[in-house]
Amino acid sequence: MLKNKKFFVNKKAVELSIKAVVRLIIAVAVLFLIVFPACNKLRSYFFGADTGSFEAFVEGINEMSSERADSFVLRLNEKSAVIGFGKGANRYECFNCYVGIANPRPTIVVNRPDSPECADGACVCLCDKSFKLEGENPKIGQCGELLCKKIDPDIVSKTIIKKYSGILGIGGGTEHWNNGFLFVNGVSGANGLKLYNEKATLLYVEKRIEGGQNIIGVCNEEILNFNKKEWNLDGCINKDKD
């Protein structure tokens, strides 16, 4: 009788141990799958860049099928930027930006970072709270630290952001980006666009096949409205319109 009682006690202890292990596994899973990601998002929302929205932006670009468009919300702190560099390009360039006349040299540039993610193909980089412009002719965009991600499609070689009329209609042209894109929060005169001071930035991406390869154009509402007004385009890619 004593042996049977001891057997049942041991069996019950084993069952309790198994239940405790199962509960522990569930608790760990909840921590890693729910609590930690939520804390990271809260921390990034209040104290730093939302790297989650940046990574979702990059993943969305890579997962997009060709001949389609999509939109993404990017959260940028003040003095933060997202910069795209085309395949083989040494730098992003903004031509004729804020000057209203043709200039053979870019007026704003951001040099391609020395990062493994940007070594072979196109890439997109996040600069958090440290983007600034230095120098003149051209102004050079600088960042304390960049988080870069490789993207599968190339970036369109040219994006027109504005037209200028010249003097008495003579010598008109375009303000445009070469070899990439740049969107900034809270830094004036950075990319040829108006000053933006909102944390949430809505970006549009158009993806198509040209010359047998996928390319993307990236724009915001200001560029999208410009394309619609000037050429009745509903997308971001306008490189053949000047």
ABEGO torsion letter per residue (X at the ends): XAAAAAAAAAAAAAAAAAAAAAAAAAAAAAAAAAAAAAAAAAAAAAABBBAAAAAAAAAAAAABBBGBBBBBBBBBBBGBBBBBBBBGBABBBBBGBGAGBBBABBABBBBBBBBAAAAABBBBBBBBGABBBBEBOBBBBBBABBBBBBBABBBBABBBABBBAEBGGBGBBBBBBBGEBBBBBGBBGAAGBBBBABABBBBBBBBBBBGGBBBBBBBBAAAAAAAAAAAGBABABAAAAX
